[in-house]
Amino acid sequence: MNRRTTAASALASVIALTAGPALAGCSTSSDSGPELKVSGAFMPQPVGDDMAAGFLTVQNKGGGADKLTSVTSDISDDITIHESKNQKMQEVKAFDVPADGELDLERGGNHIMFMKLKQKPMQGEKVAVELRFEKSGPIKVELPVKEPTYNPPATMKH
Ligand SMILES: [Cu+2]
């Protein structure tokens, strides 16, 4: 009699234990989205008073692609993103930030274009911008203002 009761409660606890992992299995993993990080940002001190360009790299360590869709800053209400092709630049709607890859904005290529500057950024200052993406939340970055001819050394590309 006593023995049977023990067996029954042992069986009950086995059932209780197996219910646990089944519930835990409901949690979803979210490692498939983009994971963005910005590095190497700078702005060459503009030559004129009216417009400037900004450069940076957006790294994506996540498994999902994203897009840079717009940029805002206090120094200008007219900021667009441009690509350069055959020595000419043109506005684009978005830049791709590939999954497990990066978006490079660099001199002679893709860049952020600041028009109708409210004040001219001077070397040594920093320009705060906010990058907006299709999927990821906005990222705030400070662009150190460098000499007009500044070009960072090329980094290893993969
Ligand atoms: Cu441009």
Backbone and ligand atoms as CSV (ligand in chain L), in Angstrom:
chain,resi,resn,atom,element,x,y,z
A,1,MET,N,N,0.840,-1.198,0.000
A,1,MET,CA,C,0.000,0.000,0.000
A,1,MET,C,C,0.879,1.254,0.000
A,2,ASN,N,N,1.730,1.311,0.945
A,2,ASN,CA,C,2.637,2.438,1.048
A,2,ASN,C,C,3.500,2.536,-0.206
A,3,ARG,N,N,3.932,1.439,-0.658
A,3,ARG,CA,C,4.801,1.345,-1.816
A,3,ARG,C,C,4.115,1.879,-3.081
A,4,ARG,N,N,2.839,1.545,-3.221
A,4,ARG,CA,C,2.068,1.941,-4.391
A,4,ARG,C,C,1.914,3.473,-4.439
A,5,THR,N,N,1.666,4.062,-3.284
A,5,THR,CA,C,1.504,5.516,-3.206
A,5,THR,C,C,2.788,6.217,-3.679
A,6,THR,N,N,3.896,5.680,-3.239
A,6,THR,CA,C,5.176,6.266,-3.629
A,6,THR,C,C,5.361,6.196,-5.144
A,7,ALA,N,N,5.004,5.051,-5.703
A,7,ALA,CA,C,5.129,4.885,-7.149
A,7,ALA,C,C,4.242,5.878,-7.883
A,8,ALA,N,N,3.048,6.092,-7.386
A,8,ALA,CA,C,2.112,7.010,-8.035
A,8,ALA,C,C,2.634,8.446,-7.988
A,9,SER,N,N,3.179,8.846,-6.842
A,9,SER,CA,C,3.663,10.228,-6.762
A,9,SER,C,C,4.934,10.396,-7.586
A,10,ALA,N,N,5.708,9.330,-7.710
A,10,ALA,CA,C,6.907,9.396,-8.551
A,10,ALA,C,C,6.502,9.600,-10.006
A,11,LEU,N,N,5.447,8.910,-10.404
A,11,LEU,CA,C,4.940,9.043,-11.771
A,11,LEU,C,C,4.425,10.469,-12.003
A,12,ALA,N,N,3.736,11.010,-11.003
A,12,ALA,CA,C,3.197,12.370,-11.114
A,12,ALA,C,C,4.326,13.382,-11.303
A,13,SER,N,N,5.424,13.188,-10.594
A,13,SER,CA,C,6.505,14.169,-10.737
A,13,SER,C,C,7.227,14.010,-12.067
A,14,VAL,N,N,7.229,12.835,-12.627
A,14,VAL,CA,C,7.805,12.657,-13.971
A,14,VAL,C,C,6.978,13.440,-14.989
A,15,ILE,N,N,5.653,13.372,-14.853
A,15,ILE,CA,C,4.771,14.110,-15.762
A,15,ILE,C,C,5.004,15.621,-15.620
A,16,ALA,N,N,5.109,16.062,-14.364
A,16,ALA,CA,C,5.336,17.493,-14.104
A,16,ALA,C,C,6.655,17.947,-14.732
A,17,LEU,N,N,7.673,17.115,-14.636
A,17,LEU,CA,C,8.978,17.478,-15.185
A,17,LEU,C,C,8.959,17.575,-16.704
A,18,THR,N,N,8.276,16.658,-17.353
A,18,THR,CA,C,8.276,16.677,-18.810
A,18,THR,C,C,7.480,17.857,-19.349
A,19,ALA,N,N,6.539,18.390,-18.544
A,19,ALA,CA,C,5.756,19.546,-19.004
A,19,ALA,C,C,6.645,20.787,-19.083
A,20,GLY,N,N,7.651,20.869,-18.233
A,20,GLY,CA,C,8.514,22.049,-18.174
A,20,GLY,C,C,9.208,22.380,-19.474
A,21,PRO,N,N,10.033,21.491,-19.979
A,21,PRO,CA,C,10.779,21.793,-21.214
A,21,PRO,C,C,9.885,22.114,-22.412
A,22,ALA,N,N,8.678,21.517,-22.457
A,22,ALA,CA,C,7.774,21.784,-23.570
A,22,ALA,C,C,7.372,23.254,-23.572
A,23,LEU,N,N,7.123,23.810,-22.401
A,23,LEU,CA,C,6.750,25.226,-22.293
A,23,LEU,C,C,7.926,26.118,-22.657
A,24,ALA,N,N,9.118,25.759,-22.169
A,24,ALA,CA,C,10.302,26.562,-22.443
A,24,ALA,C,C,10.572,26.633,-23.944
A,25,GLY,N,N,10.180,25.607,-24.673
A,25,GLY,CA,C,10.396,25.567,-26.110
A,25,GLY,C,C,9.629,26.630,-26.863
A,26,CYS,N,N,8.684,27.295,-26.197
A,26,CYS,CA,C,7.869,28.317,-26.853
A,26,CYS,C,C,8.633,29.623,-27.095
A,27,SER,N,N,9.712,29.860,-26.346
A,27,SER,CA,C,10.423,31.124,-26.516
A,27,SER,C,C,11.034,31.178,-27.916
A,28,THR,N,N,10.892,32.335,-28.570
A,28,THR,CA,C,11.389,32.457,-29.939
A,28,THR,C,C,12.795,33.050,-29.931
A,29,SER,N,N,13.629,32.617,-30.802
A,29,SER,CA,C,14.957,33.206,-30.909
A,29,SER,C,C,14.876,34.359,-31.901
A,30,SER,N,N,15.583,35.438,-31.598
A,30,SER,CA,C,15.464,36.630,-32.443
A,30,SER,C,C,16.817,36.982,-33.053
A,31,ASP,N,N,17.606,35.999,-33.398
A,31,ASP,CA,C,18.948,36.285,-33.900
A,31,ASP,C,C,18.994,36.432,-35.425
A,32,SER,N,N,17.825,36.604,-36.052
A,32,SER,CA,C,17.822,36.684,-37.512
A,32,SER,C,C,17.770,38.129,-38.014
A,33,GLY,N,N,17.644,39.118,-37.105
A,33,GLY,CA,C,17.537,40.510,-37.537
A,33,GLY,C,C,18.888,41.163,-37.712
A,34,PRO,N,N,18.913,42.399,-38.258
A,34,PRO,CA,C,20.171,43.130,-38.393
A,34,PRO,C,C,20.717,43.550,-37.031
A,35,GLU,N,N,22.020,43.675,-36.934
A,35,GLU,CA,C,22.702,44.107,-35.710
A,35,GLU,C,C,23.737,45.129,-36.130
A,36,LEU,N,N,23.422,46.420,-36.008
A,36,LEU,CA,C,24.237,47.449,-36.641
A,36,LEU,C,C,25.184,48.147,-35.672
A,37,LYS,N,N,26.336,48.524,-36.214
A,37,LYS,CA,C,27.329,49.272,-35.444
A,37,LYS,C,C,28.012,50.236,-36.407
A,38,VAL,N,N,28.185,51.483,-35.993
A,38,VAL,CA,C,28.774,52.496,-36.868
A,38,VAL,C,C,30.207,52.775,-36.430
A,39,SER,N,N,31.130,52.888,-37.385
A,39,SER,CA,C,32.521,53.203,-37.061
A,39,SER,C,C,33.101,54.131,-38.119
A,40,GLY,N,N,34.248,54.702,-37.795
A,40,GLY,CA,C,35.012,55.496,-38.769
A,40,GLY,C,C,34.303,56.717,-39.323
A,41,ALA,N,N,33.406,57.316,-38.535
A,41,ALA,CA,C,32.665,58.474,-39.049
A,41,ALA,C,C,33.544,59.723,-39.081
A,42,PHE,N,N,33.417,60.534,-40.123
A,42,PHE,CA,C,34.090,61.839,-40.165
A,42,PHE,C,C,33.448,62.742,-41.210
A,43,MET,N,N,33.737,64.027,-41.061
A,43,MET,CA,C,33.318,65.025,-42.048
A,43,MET,C,C,34.523,65.874,-42.381
A,44,PRO,N,N,34.945,65.931,-43.647
A,44,PRO,CA,C,36.020,66.853,-43.999
A,44,PRO,C,C,35.500,68.291,-43.846
A,45,GLN,N,N,36.314,69.175,-43.278
A,45,GLN,CA,C,35.858,70.566,-43.181
A,45,GLN,C,C,35.497,71.066,-44.567
A,46,PRO,N,N,34.254,71.561,-44.721
A,46,PRO,CA,C,33.832,71.953,-46.067
A,46,PRO,C,C,34.619,73.150,-46.588
A,47,VAL,N,N,34.822,73.176,-47.887
A,47,VAL,CA,C,35.568,74.265,-48.507
A,47,VAL,C,C,34.668,75.497,-48.621
A,48,GLY,N,N,33.432,75.294,-49.047
A,48,GLY,CA,C,32.481,76.412,-49.126
A,48,GLY,C,C,31.679,76.531,-47.843
A,49,ASP,N,N,30.740,77.468,-47.830
A,49,ASP,CA,C,29.926,77.678,-46.633
A,49,ASP,C,C,28.609,76.923,-46.689
A,50,ASP,N,N,28.292,76.384,-47.844
A,50,ASP,CA,C,26.928,75.936,-48.074
A,50,ASP,C,C,26.708,74.446,-47.931
A,51,MET,N,N,27.708,73.640,-48.300
A,51,MET,CA,C,27.473,72.206,-48.233
A,51,MET,C,C,28.673,71.421,-47.755
A,52,ALA,N,N,28.367,70.232,-47.207
A,52,ALA,CA,C,29.404,69.372,-46.645
A,52,ALA,C,C,29.023,67.917,-46.908
A,53,ALA,N,N,30.012,67.044,-46.770
A,53,ALA,CA,C,29.761,65.614,-46.949
A,53,ALA,C,C,30.193,64.866,-45.694
A,54,GLY,N,N,29.546,63.747,-45.429
A,54,GLY,CA,C,29.899,62.928,-44.275
A,54,GLY,C,C,30.127,61.488,-44.704
A,55,PHE,N,N,31.059,60.837,-43.989
A,55,PHE,CA,C,31.432,59.459,-44.335
A,55,PHE,C,C,31.458,58.592,-43.090
A,56,LEU,N,N,31.119,57.336,-43.248
A,56,LEU,CA,C,31.167,56.383,-42.129
A,56,LEU,C,C,30.952,54.966,-42.653
A,57,THR,N,N,31.137,54.020,-41.760
A,57,THR,CA,C,30.899,52.620,-42.101
A,57,THR,C,C,29.837,52.062,-41.161
A,58,VAL,N,N,28.855,51.370,-41.722
A,58,VAL,CA,C,27.850,50.689,-40.907
A,58,VAL,C,C,28.102,49.191,-41.030
A,59,GLN,N,N,28.481,48.587,-39.910
A,59,GLN,CA,C,28.702,47.132,-39.899
A,59,GLN,C,C,27.430,46.438,-39.459
A,60,ASN,N,N,27.133,45.340,-40.081
A,60,ASN,CA,C,25.961,44.548,-39.723
A,60,ASN,C,C,26.418,43.142,-39.364
A,61,LYS,N,N,26.359,42.828,-38.070
A,61,LYS,CA,C,26.799,41.500,-37.641
A,61,LYS,C,C,25.629,40.542,-37.553
A,62,GLY,N,N,24.439,41.020,-37.853
A,62,GLY,CA,C,23.248,40.181,-37.760
A,62,GLY,C,C,23.010,39.392,-39.034
A,63,GLY,N,N,22.035,38.512,-38.966
A,63,GLY,CA,C,21.720,37.666,-40.103
A,63,GLY,C,C,20.660,38.246,-41.022
A,64,GLY,N,N,20.192,39.469,-40.734
A,64,GLY,CA,C,19.168,40.096,-41.569
A,64,GLY,C,C,19.686,41.378,-42.177
A,65,ALA,N,N,19.322,41.650,-43.429
A,65,ALA,CA,C,19.749,42.872,-44.102
A,65,ALA,C,C,18.937,44.066,-43.602
A,66,ASP,N,N,19.495,45.268,-43.774
A,66,ASP,CA,C,18.776,46.491,-43.420
A,66,ASP,C,C,19.086,47.535,-44.489
A,67,LYS,N,N,18.495,48.719,-44.344
A,67,LYS,CA,C,18.762,49.808,-45.276
A,67,LYS,C,C,18.908,51.102,-44.496
A,68,LEU,N,N,19.908,51.911,-44.885
A,68,LEU,CA,C,20.007,53.278,-44.377
A,68,LEU,C,C,19.056,54.117,-45.218
A,69,THR,N,N,18.061,54.713,-44.576
A,69,THR,CA,C,17.030,55.403,-45.355
A,69,THR,C,C,17.106,56.921,-45.264
A,70,SER,N,N,17.600,57.458,-44.135
A,70,SER,CA,C,17.724,58.917,-44.044
A,70,SER,C,C,18.648,59.316,-42.907
A,71,VAL,N,N,19.043,60.589,-42.934
A,71,VAL,CA,C,19.954,61.139,-41.936
A,71,VAL,C,C,19.413,62.500,-41.513
A,72,THR,N,N,19.446,62.774,-40.213
A,72,THR,CA,C,19.040,64.096,-39.747
A,72,THR,C,C,20.158,64.693,-38.891
A,73,SER,N,N,20.194,66.036,-38.810
A,73,SER,CA,C,21.190,66.724,-37.996
A,73,SER,C,C,20.731,68.152,-37.751
A,74,ASP,N,N,21.242,68.734,-36.669
A,74,ASP,CA,C,20.902,70.128,-36.366
A,74,ASP,C,C,21.547,71.108,-37.348
A,75,ILE,N,N,22.627,70.685,-38.028
A,75,ILE,CA,C,23.333,71.671,-38.861
A,75,ILE,C,C,22.672,71.887,-40.224
A,76,SER,N,N,21.703,71.040,-40.571
A,76,SER,CA,C,21.053,71.199,-41.870
A,76,SER,C,C,19.689,70.522,-41.877
A,77,ASP,N,N,18.737,71.159,-42.550
A,77,ASP,CA,C,17.423,70.527,-42.733
A,77,ASP,C,C,17.336,69.849,-44.088
A,78,ASP,N,N,18.438,69.919,-44.838
A,78,ASP,CA,C,18.434,69.365,-46.187
A,78,ASP,C,C,19.578,68.351,-46.308
A,79,ILE,N,N,19.330,67.150,-45.795
A,79,ILE,CA,C,20.359,66.104,-45.816
A,79,ILE,C,C,19.856,64.942,-46.669
A,80,THR,N,N,20.691,64.540,-47.602
A,80,THR,CA,C,20.327,63.427,-48.484
A,80,THR,C,C,21.481,62.441,-48.533
A,81,ILE,N,N,21.219,61.270,-49.089
A,81,ILE,CA,C,22.298,60.301,-49.263
A,81,ILE,C,C,22.549,60.144,-50.760
A,82,HIS,N,N,23.839,60.167,-51.102
A,82,HIS,CA,C,24.246,60.199,-52.510
A,82,HIS,C,C,25.183,59.053,-52.849
A,83,GLU,N,N,25.100,58.605,-54.077
A,83,GLU,CA,C,26.124,57.715,-54.593
A,83,GLU,C,C,26.871,58.460,-55.690
A,84,SER,N,N,28.121,58.045,-55.920
A,84,SER,CA,C,28.918,58.667,-56.980
A,84,SER,C,C,29.157,57.633,-58.061
A,85,LYS,N,N,28.842,58.027,-59.282
A,85,LYS,CA,C,29.114,57.140,-60.407
A,85,LYS,C,C,29.659,57.971,-61.550
A,86,ASN,N,N,30.775,57.537,-62.120
A,86,ASN,CA,C,31.401,58.255,-63.228
A,86,ASN,C,C,31.592,59.736,-62.903
A,87,GLN,N,N,32.150,60.019,-61.741
A,87,GLN,CA,C,32.457,61.380,-61.288
A,87,GLN,C,C,31.214,62.228,-61.051
A,88,LYS,N,N,30.028,61.630,-61.127
A,88,LYS,CA,C,28.826,62.409,-60.866
A,88,LYS,C,C,28.119,61.821,-59.661
A,89,MET,N,N,27.490,62.707,-58.887
A,89,MET,CA,C,26.759,62.153,-57.759
A,89,MET,C,C,25.265,62.318,-57.948
A,90,GLN,N,N,24.552,61.344,-57.410
A,90,GLN,CA,C,23.100,61.441,-57.484
A,90,GLN,C,C,22.474,60.908,-56.213
A,91,GLU,N,N,21.310,61.457,-55.900
A,91,GLU,CA,C,20.612,61.069,-54.676
A,91,GLU,C,C,20.034,59.662,-54.829
A,92,VAL,N,N,20.089,58.900,-53.747
A,92,VAL,CA,C,19.448,57.583,-53.741
A,92,VAL,C,C,18.428,57.539,-52.601
A,93,LYS,N,N,17.479,56.641,-52.725
A,93,LYS,CA,C,16.426,56.522,-51.697
A,93,LYS,C,C,16.953,55.816,-50.448
A,94,ALA,N,N,17.858,54.870,-50.640
A,94,ALA,CA,C,18.368,54.088,-49.508
A,94,ALA,C,C,19.674,53.415,-49.908
A,95,PHE,N,N,20.488,53.115,-48.889
A,95,PHE,CA,C,21.690,52.302,-49.090
A,95,PHE,C,C,21.472,50.958,-48.417
A,96,ASP,N,N,21.819,49.879,-49.084
A,96,ASP,CA,C,21.710,48.548,-48.493
A,96,ASP,C,C,22.782,48.344,-47.431
A,97,VAL,N,N,22.382,47.756,-46.322
A,97,VAL,CA,C,23.340,47.293,-45.315
A,97,VAL,C,C,23.179,45.771,-45.293
A,98,PRO,N,N,24.021,45.066,-46.055
A,98,PRO,CA,C,23.805,43.622,-46.227
A,98,PRO,C,C,23.958,42.842,-44.930
A,99,ALA,N,N,23.255,41.728,-44.832
A,99,ALA,CA,C,23.371,40.837,-43.677
A,99,ALA,C,C,24.812,40.367,-43.568
A,100,ASP,N,N,25.349,40.382,-42.342
A,100,ASP,CA,C,26.709,39.937,-42.103
A,100,ASP,C,C,27.702,40.625,-43.051
A,101,GLY,N,N,27.488,41.913,-43.271
A,101,GLY,CA,C,28.356,42.672,-44.174
A,101,GLY,C,C,28.433,44.110,-43.705
A,102,GLU,N,N,28.781,45.039,-44.610
A,102,GLU,CA,C,28.836,46.434,-44.205
A,102,GLU,C,C,28.532,47.384,-45.343
A,103,LEU,N,N,28.113,48.570,-44.947
A,103,LEU,CA,C,27.887,49.667,-45.885
A,103,LEU,C,C,29.028,50.654,-45.685
A,104,ASP,N,N,29.772,50.931,-46.746
A,104,ASP,CA,C,30.891,51.869,-46.660
A,104,ASP,C,C,30.546,53.171,-47.352
A,105,LEU,N,N,30.623,54.263,-46.600
A,105,LEU,CA,C,30.532,55.580,-47.217
A,105,LEU,C,C,31.951,56.120,-47.201
A,106,GLU,N,N,32.506,56.414,-48.368
A,106,GLU,CA,C,33.901,56.863,-48.404
A,106,GLU,C,C,34.122,57.860,-49.517
A,107,ARG,N,N,35.205,58.613,-49.403
A,107,ARG,CA,C,35.482,59.672,-50.380
A,107,ARG,C,C,35.512,59.086,-51.778
A,108,GLY,N,N,34.861,59.786,-52.691
A,108,GLY,CA,C,34.797,59.316,-54.066
A,108,GLY,C,C,33.665,58.340,-54.305
A,109,GLY,N,N,32.977,57.943,-53.232
A,109,GLY,CA,C,31.893,56.982,-53.381
A,109,GLY,C,C,30.628,57.462,-52.698
A,110,ASN,N,N,29.956,56.543,-52.035
A,110,ASN,CA,C,28.720,56.889,-51.339
A,110,ASN,C,C,29.001,57.877,-50.207
A,111,HIS,N,N,28.075,58.815,-50.006
A,111,HIS,CA,C,28.274,59.798,-48.939
A,111,HIS,C,C,26.957,60.372,-48.454
A,112,ILE,N,N,27.052,61.025,-47.301
A,112,ILE,CA,C,25.916,61.787,-46.787
A,112,ILE,C,C,26.140,63.228,-47.213
A,113,MET,N,N,25.123,63.857,-47.764
A,113,MET,CA,C,25.250,65.208,-48.313
A,113,MET,C,C,24.466,66.190,-47.448
A,114,PHE,N,N,25.173,67.176,-46.914
A,114,PHE,CA,C,24.528,68.211,-46.099
A,114,PHE,C,C,24.452,69.478,-46.935
A,115,MET,N,N,23.245,69.957,-47.214
A,115,MET,CA,C,23.075,71.174,-48.012
A,115,MET,C,C,22.560,72.293,-47.109
A,116,LYS,N,N,22.659,73.527,-47.608
A,116,LYS,CA,C,22.151,74.710,-46.885
A,116,LYS,C,C,22.559,74.678,-45.411
A,117,LEU,N,N,23.857,74.602,-45.181
A,117,LEU,CA,C,24.363,74.524,-43.804
A,117,LEU,C,C,23.936,75.737,-42.986
A,118,LYS,N,N,23.485,75.477,-41.766
A,118,LYS,CA,C,23.107,76.584,-40.880
A,118,LYS,C,C,24.347,77.251,-40.318
A,119,GLN,N,N,25.415,76.459,-40.113
A,119,GLN,CA,C,26.712,77.029,-39.752
A,119,GLN,C,C,27.785,76.141,-40.360
A,120,LYS,N,N,28.936,76.737,-40.616
A,120,LYS,CA,C,30.007,75.973,-41.249
A,120,LYS,C,C,30.766,75.178,-40.195
A,121,PRO,N,N,30.826,73.842,-40.332
A,121,PRO,CA,C,31.578,73.036,-39.369
A,121,PRO,C,C,33.075,73.277,-39.550
A,122,MET,N,N,33.781,73.497,-38.435
A,122,MET,CA,C,35.215,73.757,-38.484
A,122,MET,C,C,35.985,72.567,-37.929
A,123,GLN,N,N,37.188,72.381,-38.468
A,123,GLN,CA,C,38.057,71.296,-38.015
A,123,GLN,C,C,38.178,71.283,-36.490
A,124,GLY,N,N,38.045,70.109,-35.902
A,124,GLY,CA,C,38.125,69.988,-34.448
A,124,GLY,C,C,36.747,69.924,-33.791
A,125,GLU,N,N,35.736,70.399,-34.503
A,125,GLU,CA,C,34.372,70.315,-33.971
A,125,GLU,C,C,33.798,68.933,-34.243
A,126,LYS,N,N,32.612,68.704,-33.686
A,126,LYS,CA,C,31.919,67.453,-33.968
A,126,LYS,C,C,30.509,67.761,-34.430
A,127,VAL,N,N,30.057,67.019,-35.426
A,127,VAL,CA,C,28.706,67.204,-35.939
A,127,VAL,C,C,27.879,65.978,-35.558
A,128,ALA,N,N,26.819,66.203,-34.794
A,128,ALA,CA,C,25.969,65.092,-34.372
A,128,ALA,C,C,24.919,64.803,-35.441
A,129,VAL,N,N,24.783,63.559,-35.803
A,129,VAL,CA,C,23.758,63.161,-36.769
A,129,VAL,C,C,22.996,61.961,-36.215
A,130,GLU,N,N,21.834,61.748,-36.781
A,130,GLU,CA,C,21.065,60.553,-36.434
A,130,GLU,C,C,20.790,59.788,-37.728
A,131,LEU,N,N,21.196,58.524,-37.731
A,131,LEU,CA,C,20.986,57.671,-38.901
A,131,LEU,C,C,19.689,56.897,-38.698
A,132,ARG,N,N,18.875,56.861,-39.739
A,132,ARG,CA,C,17.618,56.109,-39.648
A,132,ARG,C,C,17.630,54.940,-40.610
A,133,PHE,N,N,17.099,53.834,-40.126
A,133,PHE,CA,C,17.142,52.592,-40.893
A,133,PHE,C,C,15.744,52.042,-41.112
A,134,GLU,N,N,15.643,51.175,-42.101
A,134,GLU,CA,C,14.348,50.583,-42.406
A,134,GLU,C,C,13.870,49.695,-41.249
A,135,LYS,N,N,14.763,48.891,-40.690
A,135,LYS,CA,C,14.354,47.948,-39.645
A,135,LYS,C,C,14.891,48.299,-38.269
A,136,SER,N,N,16.162,48.616,-38.193
A,136,SER,CA,C,16.771,48.904,-36.897
A,136,SER,C,C,16.333,50.266,-36.388
A,137,GLY,N,N,16.457,50.483,-35.082
A,137,GLY,CA,C,16.180,51.786,-34.498
A,137,GLY,C,C,17.230,52.790,-34.929
A,138,PRO,N,N,16.938,54.100,-34.783
A,138,PRO,CA,C,17.904,55.128,-35.183
A,138,PRO,C,C,19.201,55.032,-34.376
A,139,ILE,N,N,20.303,55.418,-35.006
A,139,ILE,CA,C,21.609,55.406,-34.336
A,139,ILE,C,C,22.169,56.819,-34.367
A,140,LYS,N,N,22.560,57.334,-33.197
A,140,LYS,CA,C,23.173,58.663,-33.130
A,140,LYS,C,C,24.693,58.519,-33.260
A,141,VAL,N,N,25.286,59.362,-34.083
A,141,VAL,CA,C,26.731,59.313,-34.315
A,141,VAL,C,C,27.287,60.737,-34.306
A,142,GLU,N,N,28.517,60.886,-33.832
A,142,GLU,CA,C,29.189,62.183,-33.940
A,142,GLU,C,C,30.269,62.087,-34.994
A,143,LEU,N,N,30.238,63.016,-35.944
A,143,LEU,CA,C,31.241,63.048,-36.997
A,143,LEU,C,C,32.297,64.077,-36.623
A,144,PRO,N,N,33.513,63.652,-36.291
A,144,PRO,CA,C,34.579,64.630,-36.056
A,144,PRO,C,C,34.902,65.348,-37.359
A,145,VAL,N,N,35.058,66.673,-37.278
A,145,VAL,CA,C,35.380,67.440,-38.486
A,145,VAL,C,C,36.892,67.435,-38.671
A,146,LYS,N,N,37.334,66.952,-39.826
A,146,LYS,CA,C,38.760,66.822,-40.134
A,146,LYS,C,C,39.176,67.877,-41.159
A,147,GLU,N,N,40.490,67.913,-41.472
A,147,GLU,CA,C,40.946,68.872,-42.467
A,147,GLU,C,C,40.277,68.556,-43.818
A,148,PRO,N,N,40.167,69.568,-44.682
A,148,PRO,CA,C,39.405,69.392,-45.929
A,148,PRO,C,C,39.873,68.215,-46.790
A,149,THR,N,N,41.159,67.872,-46.727
A,149,THR,CA,C,41.668,66.807,-47.597
A,149,THR,C,C,41.737,65.456,-46.896
A,150,TYR,N,N,41.253,65.393,-45.673
A,150,TYR,CA,C,41.380,64.160,-44.867
A,150,TYR,C,C,40.790,62.947,-45.580
A,151,ASN,N,N,41.539,61.867,-45.571
A,151,ASN,CA,C,41.055,60.598,-46.105
A,151,ASN,C,C,41.679,59.497,-45.252
A,152,PRO,N,N,40.849,58.731,-44.548
A,152,PRO,CA,C,41.424,57.725,-43.646
A,152,PRO,C,C,42.144,56.642,-44.434
A,153,PRO,N,N,43.176,56.035,-43.835
A,153,PRO,CA,C,43.868,54.952,-44.526
A,153,PRO,C,C,42.902,53.821,-44.844
A,154,ALA,N,N,43.075,53.207,-45.989
A,154,ALA,CA,C,42.186,52.117,-46.390
A,154,ALA,C,C,42.303,50.975,-45.404
A,155,THR,N,N,41.191,50.408,-45.033
A,155,THR,CA,C,41.207,49.271,-44.121
A,155,THR,C,C,41.032,47.993,-44.929
A,156,MET,N,N,41.305,46.894,-44.302
A,156,MET,CA,C,41.149,45.607,-44.967
A,156,MET,C,C,39.686,45.399,-45.355
A,157,LYS,N,N,39.473,45.044,-46.575
A,157,LYS,CA,C,38.106,44.755,-47.022
A,157,LYS,C,C,37.985,43.245,-47.279
A,158,HIS,N,N,36.786,42.763,-47.035
A,158,HIS,CA,C,36.615,41.353,-47.316
A,158,HIS,C,C,35.721,41.126,-48.512
L,1,CU,CU,CU,26.599,64.463,-52.934
